[in-house]
Every structure is written in structure tokens, then in C-alpha cells.
Amino acid sequence: MAEGIAVDTHVLRLSSRLGLAQSEVASKVEEQLMVLVPRDRWIRTTDLLIFHGRKTCGARQPACGHCPIFTLCRFEGRHVLAHRVG
């Protein structure tokens, strides 16, 4: 059983962009995510956020046009037109 949610740079970035957590401090983000996500999904949630951060939602160049969860995004810099065209 997981003891917590691992918060790396990808999880930190995606948690903020998706409006899941409001902090730049990893331990605070972990606490907020642990309240939102059922314990049996903590490991999977970490894996999904990391994978999404690596493959789709990069720090410098998010691929908004290919994002399957674009409508959930709260990131001010998201590319609306790229999603419609892509």
C-alpha cells in the first residue's frame, strides 16, 4: 500500500495546471492530492501525471492540440486554437 503520492516536477506542474493543488511546495501538493485521490489510486495517479507531463504537457511546450484532458486544464498559457485545429 502506498504511503503517499510522489510529487516530482511533472506532478507539481500538472497538479497546478489542472487545478488539483495550489502550491509550489511538493509536500503541500502531496497533502492536497492525498485528500482528492483515494489511497488505492495514489501510485497510479503519480504514474499518470508523470507520463502525461513527459509525453503531452511539457513545461516549455505543452502539446495542447493533442491533450486528451484539455477541457480540464486551468493553465493560462494553454493553446485553445491548437486544440481545435489539432
N, C-alpha and C positions, 0 to 999 in steps of 0.2 A: 504494500500500500504506500502511496506517495506521501511524503512528509510536507510537501509544499509544491509550489509552481516555480519552476526555474525561470528567472527573468534575465535574459541576455539583451543585447542591443536590439535584436529583432522584436522580441516580445515587448520590450519597453516602447519601441516606436509604434508597433501595431496596436497596442493597448490604448495608446493616446489617440491615434488616428481613427480608431473605431469607437472611441468614446467609452471604453471599458474601464479606464483608470485615469486619474487626474494627478499625476505626479511624475517627476523626473528621477525619483529615488526608487531603486529596484525593490527594496524591502517594502515600501509603501504600495507599489504596484502589485507586488505579490499578495499583500494583505487584501487589497481591493478585489483582485481576481479570485482569491480563495473564497470570498463571500459570494461572488457571482456564479462560480462554476462548481458543480457537485464534485466531491472528493474523488469519486471513481473516474472522473474525466480530467483530472489535473495533468497527468502525464501526456495524454493525447492532445489536450489543449496547448500545452507547451510545444509539442511537436508540430502541430498545425500552424501555430503562429510563426514559429521559426521557419518552416518550409515556405509559408506564404511570404514572409519577409525576404527570403532569399530568392524566390522564383518570380514573384509578381510585384510586391510592394517594396522596392528598394529605397534606400534612404535618399539617394540623389535623383534617381529616375524611376519613379513608380510607373508600372505599366497599367495605368488606369483603364486603357482600352481593352485589356484582356482580363480584368479583375472580375471573378465570379461573385464577389461580395461588394461591388462598387456602390450599390444603393445604401449600404450600411455605413459607408465611410463618412467621417466627420472632418477629414483633413482639408484645411482651407486651400491647399495647393493642388487638389485633385483636378484632373483634366476632364471636364464634362464632355467637351466636344470629342476628345479622343475615344471616350467610351461609346458615344453614339455612332461614330464612324467605324470604329474597330469591330 
